[in-house]
Amino acid sequence: MTSTPPEPTGPPTAAVVGAGLAGLAAAFRLHRRGVDVRVFEAAARPGGMVRSHRAGGFLAEAGPHSLSRPDAEVQALFSEAGLGDRRIMPDADRSARFIVREGKLIALPSGPAGILSTPLLSLRARMRILAEPLRPRTRSPGDDESVADLLRRRGMGQEIVDRFLDPFVAGVYAGNPERLSAEHAFPLLLELEREHGSLIRGLLVRSWTGRSERRKEPESEPPIFSFRDGMEEIPRALARPLSARIHLETPVTALTPDESSGWRLHGAHGDLGRFDRILLALPAHRLATLDLPLEAGAILTPISRVPHPPIILLTLGFPRSTGQHPMDGFGMLIPRIEKADILGALFPSTLFSARAPEGHVSVAAFVGGTRQPELASLPDEALEPLVLGELGRLLGIRETPVFRHLARWERSIPQVNVGYAEVKAAAGELERALAGVHLAGSWRNGVSVGDALGSGLAAAERIIGAIHESAGTRSV
């Protein structure tokens, strides 16, 4: 004769594994909705790659430097977390983006029309852009193609891939446009083609529509922003109300079904507890190291193969001098064909206030990525001279740095390459195979700060919905 397990009492429980942006956003939302949530993080601080360091009047970021137009859910999250009045906006007159051509910085055109006169491209390449709206659609539904193949299919030609697309992809993904999936890494481009029959026509329509909306709503969300004390204000604010519910330096090694219901988490030092719901908000490469029930093993294979190239972010501070480039913009991107030893650099002290002392500038250079992963393994004593050589050649900086901050990431941005549909399908299959286990993170829903936060919020809503459906007498 078998007995029925007693009905659980008290609020529903959930464990969030990983205290990056996705995990913290989910835990914050679950906590506010009455779920007894616990967060387990292997590192000594929450936030993942989002870390800010202030010293000597300089502020350096170890990861992302800004946030671009988050959706309404993320904006609401910032308000709930008390971040609404902490935002700082860039100077609109100093927000140009530069691309290097033949060793010189050239401002990226501010709109589609400016592309037709830019010195970044030859006359032949500009004529290809002008002719793109006349080309018919040739892609058959369901085909996956690289973003480079998409531009070539639209008649753009290799020069546009090399001079425009490649540096842009390096800046967003530290990736390779010949490998990144147009459908999954840059879905907007395919949406423009579907809706308007042309990339250029679609960009023009969106540009005109955006200007019209900004005229109607002058107080609308700025294109980019950061926070007074850096991007780490986000994880700090989300972690604050969770307090003792976050367990740092507590890596999760396995999860197993509980004898009654729910799941048990296990760590290096034993059992971490039983929970009704589990959210795995881990990078793809970490997810693949967990000891999961047998049925999950084969499902994880596509997820475990997602590349995460190494990258170094070296922030240097210098006295400002008359011989330097004015650095009057967001930063510079460098095409592969320029054969530079850095992917590009940001100009934090130009973009936001309080990033450098009076009379000084800061430059944040990126090294490695899929383009030159071997450079990311250089020792510190070899790395700084390499970066200084490029900054001297491109920006005219000859001064000795008075500030240094180095961030090394052996595995950085997930590469959303051709065939990524298998990864997304595996995520859904894993959630179905392990009922009560949910997934979130930048590898699943997009690599931007807003995407990661949105992924966590969406996962929290799925968990809350599932609890409502199965809680019986309990409610959230």
Disulfide bonds with the S-S distance in Angstrom:
none
